[in-house]
Amino acid sequence: MANRSILKAACLGLIIAAANMASMCGGDLDALHDADSGPDGSDTDTDTDSDSDTDTGTHIKLTGVDLLVVVDNSGSMAEEQAILSTQIFTLLNSFVDPLPGWPWPAIDDLRVAFVSSDMGLQWGAPAQPPQDGMQRAGCGDFGDNGAFQQGAYAPGGSGTISIQNDTIPCAAGASQCPTGWTCENITSGVGVCRTPGGDGANQTCPGVSSTWTETSADAPNATLPFQAACLSALGTDGCGFEQQLASAAAGVEKNKATFIRDDALLAVIVVSDEEDCSMQDGPGIFNSSQFKGPQINIACGENPQFLFEPNTFYSRLRGIKGDHGNALFFGAIVGVPYDPDKPGADGVCQGPGDTIAGCLEAPEMQPVVIDEPTGSGGTIPQYKPACTRGPADSVVTKARPGRRYVELATANPPDGFGAMSYVYSICNADWNPAMTAMGDRIAKIVHESK
């Protein structure tokens, strides 16, 4: 009976897009696809090509995916990084090792890299260091500056990560699982990964030879999802003044010659509980009264005139791909509201960018400054969270409104990604629905380009 309960919970959260999984979970495969995202070729957009975006740029045949994940490595992200290290298996398996009933063929060519949110206190383009005396504890001049991160493989790293049992969906043979794990509770061809020892802590990372991991038809890499999970473990010592979008652009531009391929879709996914503060005018931010106060992130929200417009980063990424309208995807697991009674369900702020146009008007997304209690019994000025997870006296996740990510996702080209994006609340305990949905949309873009 306990096993049946575990499986039922897994099904409710995963909403795996497989025909046999649909009957197992009481779901519907068609629910995974919106009106213009199915593999049947239906298309309700306004351009003249056969895909579901509305971009009029040139389109190319795509043969693989270059995936860059921006991981917030500030002090509040321990719980969320633990979720990512497990549930990134679902996203990557949907490409390289799909479950029975998955509507798309496997993608043979995949590269995966990670950057942190830590850009120090640099600002502008080209980057400038902070003014004298403006340094903050934990924030260097340039931070990681978009460099690919080694996670658990970094010098001094543990070489191990924790992975949750009974969470990663798998099929007979357990090829979707971490090395040495088994696939249990298989019903209609799909089960969940479980470690024989019963404890997913301190799993030894498989070797990796670079600052990213990859697989190809000529050199298949069966441990790619496990390696990626280890690369994602960035820790929580990064600068608390986060510039997530600037880090994504810097990471892509810095590694264009070695990581980015002309015929691969470029997918950028941001995982953060804080709003983006990619600064165009650092002195303007640094000299604000909010920056000089106890909570520097409020300086960003109260002074948007000193930040890069979100569409700047669409343009920078688009430029890397040579104006190919079908070669970009943006995902955001960030601070947006969700319904805890309907885990994983799309809504006003969760779903493809072209379906959540009303998100920025949601009450939870408004930047309202409150006096938030601290552990020492005092208060600190903060933005009211867009979402939380956990009881009031023991909140596990608390995420500020991620308005800039939503703006970037909901705007249509040339200002944003529109249908080529997906937004999900970081306050969900289960990210598998988002990983499944993003995997579906990315795979659709790649396979429909052929």
C-alpha positions in Angstrom: 0.0 0.0 0.0 2.9 2.3 0.8 4.4 1.8 -2.7 1.0 2.5 -4.3 0.8 5.8 -2.4 4.3 6.8 -3.5 3.5 6.0 -7.1 0.2 8.0 -6.9 2.0 11.0 -5.6 4.7 10.7 -8.2 2.1 10.6 -11.0 0.2 13.6 -9.6 3.3 15.7 -9.6 5.0 14.6 -12.8 2.1 14.7 -15.3 4.5 12.7 -17.6 3.7 13.1 -21.3 3.3 9.5 -22.3 0.2 7.7 -23.5 0.6 4.8 -21.1 1.5 7.1 -18.3 -1.7 9.1 -18.9 -3.9 6.1 -18.1 -1.7 5.2 -15.1 -2.0 8.7 -13.6 -5.6 9.4 -14.8 -4.3 12.1 -17.0 -4.5 13.0 -20.7 -1.5 13.1 -23.1 -3.1 15.9 -25.0 -3.1 18.2 -21.9 0.7 18.4 -22.3 0.3 20.3 -25.6 -1.4 23.6 -26.1 -3.4 24.3 -29.2 -0.3 25.0 -31.4 2.3 22.8 -29.8 1.4 19.3 -30.7 3.3 16.9 -32.9 0.3 16.9 -35.4 1.5 20.0 -37.2 -1.3 22.2 -36.0 -0.3 25.8 -35.9 -2.3 28.9 -34.8 0.4 31.5 -35.1 0.5 34.3 -37.6 3.7 33.6 -39.6 4.0 31.4 -42.6 6.2 28.5 -41.3 5.1 25.2 -39.8 6.2 25.8 -36.1 4.3 27.4 -33.3 6.2 30.7 -32.8 5.3 34.0 -34.3 8.9 35.0 -35.2 9.6 36.2 -38.7 13.3 35.6 -38.6 15.1 33.1 -40.7 14.6 29.5 -39.6 17.2 26.7 -39.8 17.3 22.9 -39.5 18.3 22.1 -35.9 20.2 18.9 -35.0 20.8 19.3 -31.3 20.5 21.5 -28.2 22.9 23.7 -26.3 21.5 24.2 -22.8 22.7 26.8 -20.4 21.2 26.9 -16.9 21.6 29.9 -14.7 21.6 28.8 -11.0 21.1 31.4 -8.3 24.0 30.7 -5.8 23.0 33.2 -3.2 22.4 32.3 0.4 18.7 31.5 0.2 19.0 28.8 -2.5 20.0 25.6 -0.7 16.6 23.9 -0.8 16.0 24.9 -4.4 19.4 23.7 -5.6 18.6 20.3 -4.0 15.4 20.1 -6.0 17.3 21.0 -9.2 20.0 18.3 -8.7 17.3 15.7 -8.7 14.7 16.9 -11.2 17.1 18.0 -13.9 17.2 14.3 -14.7 13.6 14.6 -15.9 14.5 17.4 -18.4 17.6 15.8 -19.8 16.1 12.3 -20.0 13.3 13.7 -22.1 16.0 14.5 -24.7 18.5 11.7 -24.5 16.5 8.8 -23.0 12.7 9.4 -23.4 10.1 7.4 -21.5 7.7 5.0 -23.2 5.1 7.1 -25.0 7.1 10.3 -25.2 5.9 12.0 -28.4 9.3 12.9 -29.8 12.4 10.9 -30.9 15.5 11.1 -28.8 17.9 14.0 -29.4 21.4 12.6 -30.0 23.4 15.8 -29.6 23.1 17.7 -26.4 25.4 20.0 -24.4 24.7 21.3 -20.9 26.5 24.0 -18.9 25.8 26.0 -15.8 26.6 29.6 -14.8 25.9 31.3 -11.5 23.9 34.5 -10.8 27.0 36.1 -9.3 28.3 38.9 -11.5 29.7 40.8 -8.6 28.9 44.4 -8.6 29.9 45.0 -12.2 27.7 47.1 -14.4 27.2 48.2 -18.0 28.4 46.9 -21.3 31.4 46.8 -21.5 31.5 45.8 -17.9 32.7 48.3 -15.3 33.8 47.6 -11.7 31.9 49.1 -8.8 33.0 52.5 -7.4 35.4 52.7 -4.6 33.8 52.0 -1.3 30.8 50.3 -2.8 31.9 46.7 -2.4 29.6 44.5 -0.3 30.4 41.4 1.7 30.3 38.4 -0.6 30.3 40.5 -3.7 33.6 40.9 -5.7 34.1 43.3 -8.5 33.1 40.9 -11.3 32.0 37.7 -9.5 31.9 34.6 -11.7 31.3 36.8 -14.8 29.4 34.1 -16.7 32.2 31.5 -16.4 30.9 27.9 -16.7 30.8 26.4 -13.2 32.1 23.0 -12.1 29.6 22.5 -9.2 30.5 19.4 -7.1 33.6 18.9 -9.4 35.1 22.3 -8.5 38.5 22.2 -6.6 37.6 21.7 -3.0 34.1 20.4 -4.0 32.7 17.3 -2.4 32.4 15.2 -5.6 29.1 14.0 -4.3 25.4 15.3 -4.4 22.1 14.3 -2.8 19.4 12.9 -5.1 15.8 12.2 -3.9 14.4 8.7 -4.0 11.1 7.9 -5.7 11.2 11.2 -7.8 12.9 10.6 -11.1 10.6 8.8 -13.6 12.2 5.8 -15.3 11.5 2.7 -17.4 12.5 -0.9 -17.1 16.3 -1.1 -17.2 16.6 2.1 -15.1 18.7 3.8 -17.8 17.1 7.1 -16.8 18.3 6.7 -13.2 21.6 7.7 -11.4 24.3 5.1 -11.8 23.6 2.0 -9.8 20.0 2.8 -9.0 17.0 0.7 -9.9 13.6 1.5 -11.4 10.8 0.5 -9.0 7.0 0.6 -8.9 6.7 0.2 -12.7 3.2 0.4 -13.9 2.3 0.7 -17.6 6.0 0.9 -18.4 6.9 3.8 -16.1 8.2 3.8 -12.5 10.5 5.9 -10.2 14.2 5.7 -9.5 15.4 4.3 -6.2 18.8 3.8 -4.7 19.5 0.3 -3.4 20.8 1.8 -0.2 17.5 3.6 0.5 19.3 7.0 1.0 20.1 9.3 -1.9 22.6 11.4 0.1 26.3 11.6 -0.9 25.9 10.0 -4.3 29.4 9.9 -5.9 29.5 12.0 -9.1 30.6 10.2 -12.3 33.7 11.7 -13.9 33.5 14.7 -16.2 36.4 16.0 -18.4 35.2 19.6 -19.0 33.3 22.5 -17.5 30.2 21.2 -19.3 28.8 17.8 -20.2 27.7 16.5 -23.6 26.6 13.6 -25.6 26.5 12.9 -29.3 25.6 10.2 -31.8 29.3 9.6 -32.3 30.2 9.7 -28.6 27.2 8.7 -26.5 27.3 9.6 -22.8 25.0 7.6 -20.7 25.8 9.5 -17.5 25.1 13.0 -18.9 22.1 13.7 -16.6 24.1 12.6 -13.6 27.1 14.7 -14.6 24.8 17.7 -15.2 23.2 17.2 -11.7 26.7 17.4 -10.2 27.6 20.4 -12.2 24.5 22.2 -11.0 25.5 22.0 -7.3 26.9 25.6 -7.1 26.5 26.1 -3.4 25.2 29.3 -1.7 28.2 31.5 -1.2 27.5 33.8 -4.2 26.8 37.5 -4.2 23.4 38.3 -2.9 23.0 41.0 -5.6 22.0 38.8 -8.5 22.3 39.6 -12.2 20.9 36.4 -13.7 20.2 37.7 -17.2 23.5 39.4 -17.6 25.2 36.2 -16.5 23.3 34.1 -19.1 24.3 36.5 -21.9 27.9 36.7 -20.7 28.1 32.9 -20.4 26.8 32.4 -24.0 29.0 35.2 -25.5 32.1 34.1 -23.6 31.8 30.5 -24.8 30.4 31.1 -28.2 33.4 29.6 -30.0 33.6 26.4 -28.0 30.1 25.6 -26.6 27.6 27.2 -29.1 26.9 25.3 -32.3 25.3 26.9 -35.4 22.8 24.1 -35.9 21.8 23.6 -32.3 18.9 25.3 -30.5 20.1 27.5 -27.7 18.0 27.0 -24.5 18.6 29.2 -21.5 16.9 28.3 -18.2 17.0 30.6 -15.1 16.5 29.1 -11.6 16.2 31.8 -9.0 14.2 33.0 -6.0 15.2 36.6 -6.6 14.5 39.2 -9.3 17.1 40.0 -11.9 19.2 43.1 -11.3 21.3 43.3 -14.4 22.7 46.8 -14.1 23.3 49.2 -17.0 24.1 52.2 -14.8 25.9 51.0 -11.7 26.6 54.4 -10.1 22.9 55.1 -10.3 22.1 52.0 -8.3 25.1 52.4 -5.9 24.2 55.9 -5.0 20.6 55.2 -4.3 19.3 55.3 -0.8 18.1 51.7 -1.0 21.6 50.4 -1.9 23.1 52.2 1.0 20.5 50.7 3.3 20.1 47.1 4.6 18.6 45.5 1.6 20.4 46.2 -1.7 18.1 44.2 -3.9 15.3 46.7 -3.3 17.5 49.2 -5.0 16.9 47.4 -8.3 13.2 47.3 -8.1 12.8 50.9 -7.0 15.2 52.2 -9.7 14.5 50.3 -12.9 15.8 53.2 -15.0 19.3 52.0 -14.0 18.8 48.5 -15.3 19.1 47.0 -18.8 15.7 46.5 -20.4 14.9 42.7 -20.4 14.6 42.8 -24.2 18.3 43.6 -24.3 19.1 40.0 -23.4 16.7 38.6 -26.1 18.6 40.7 -28.6 22.0 39.5 -27.3 21.0 35.9 -27.4 19.3 36.3 -30.8 22.5 37.9 -32.1 24.5 34.8 -31.1 22.1 32.6 -33.2 22.4 34.8 -36.3 18.8 36.0 -36.3 17.4 32.5 -36.5 13.9 32.8 -35.0 13.5 29.1 -34.2 16.9 28.6 -32.5 16.1 30.1 -29.1 14.2 29.0 -26.0 13.9 30.6 -22.5 12.8 28.9 -19.3 12.3 30.5 -15.9 11.7 28.7 -12.6 11.4 31.9 -10.6 9.2 33.9 -8.2 5.7 33.7 -9.6 2.5 32.7 -7.8 1.1 29.1 -8.0 -1.8 27.1 -6.6 -0.5 24.7 -3.9 -3.8 22.7 -4.3 -3.0 22.1 -7.9 0.7 21.3 -8.0 2.2 21.6 -11.4 -0.8 23.1 -13.0 -0.4 26.0 -15.4 -2.2 29.2 -14.5 -2.0 33.0 -14.7 1.7 32.9 -14.1 2.7 29.4 -15.0 3.0 28.1 -18.5 4.2 29.0 -22.0 5.0 32.7 -22.4 2.3 33.3 -24.9 -0.4 32.0 -22.4 0.4 34.1 -19.3 0.1 37.6 -20.6 -1.9 38.7 -17.5 0.8 37.6 -15.0 2.4 41.0 -14.5 -1.0 42.3 -13.3 -1.4 39.6 -10.7 -1.5 41.0 -7.1 1.3 38.7 -6.0 3.6 40.1 -8.7 3.4 43.8 -7.6 6.6 45.1 -6.0 5.3 46.0 -2.5 7.9 46.8 0.2 7.2 45.3 3.6 9.0 45.1 6.9 9.9 41.4 7.0 10.8 39.7 10.3 14.3 38.5 10.7 15.6 35.5 12.8 17.0 37.9 15.4 13.6 39.4 16.2 14.0 42.6 14.1 12.7 43.5 10.7 14.3 44.3 7.3 12.7 46.0 4.3 12.0 43.5 1.6 9.6 42.9 -1.3 6.5 40.9 -0.4 7.1 37.4 -1.8 5.2 36.4 -4.9 5.1 32.9 -3.4 6.2 30.8 -0.4 6.3 27.2 0.4 6.0 25.7 3.9 4.2 26.8 7.1 4.4 30.4 8.2 6.8 29.5 11.1 9.1 27.4 8.9 9.0 28.7 5.3 11.2 26.5 3.0 11.0 28.7 -0.1 10.4 32.4 -0.3 10.6 34.0 -3.7 10.3 37.7 -4.7 8.3 38.7 -7.8 10.3 37.8 -10.9 8.7 40.5 -13.1 11.7 40.9 -15.5 11.7 37.2 -16.4 8.0 37.2 -17.0 8.3 40.3 -19.2 11.0 38.6 -21.2 8.9 35.5 -21.6 5.6 37.1 -22.4 6.8 39.7 -24.9 6.8 38.5 -28.6 9.9 38.9 -30.8 11.8 41.1 -31.2 11.3 42.0 -27.5 11.0 38.6 -26.0 10.5 34.9 -26.4 6.7 34.5 -26.5 5.7 30.9 -27.4 9.4 29.9 -27.2 9.4 30.1 -23.4 8.0 28.5 -20.3 7.6 30.0 -16.7 7.1 28.0 -13.5 7.0 28.9 -9.8 10.1 28.0 -7.8 7.9 27.6 -4.8 6.5 24.3 -6.1 8.0 21.4 -4.3 7.9 19.3 -7.5 9.5 20.7 -10.6 9.0 17.6 -12.8 6.0 19.1 -14.5 8.1 22.1 -15.6 10.9 19.9 -16.7 8.5 17.8 -18.7 6.8 20.8 -20.3 10.1 22.5 -21.2 11.5 19.2 -22.5 8.4 18.9 -24.7 8.6 22.4 -26.1 12.3 22.2 -26.8 12.0 18.8 -28.5 9.1 20.1 -30.6 11.2 23.0 -31.8 14.1 20.8 -32.8 12.1 18.1 -34.5 9.7 20.4 -36.3 12.7 22.3 -37.8 13.7 19.2 -39.8 
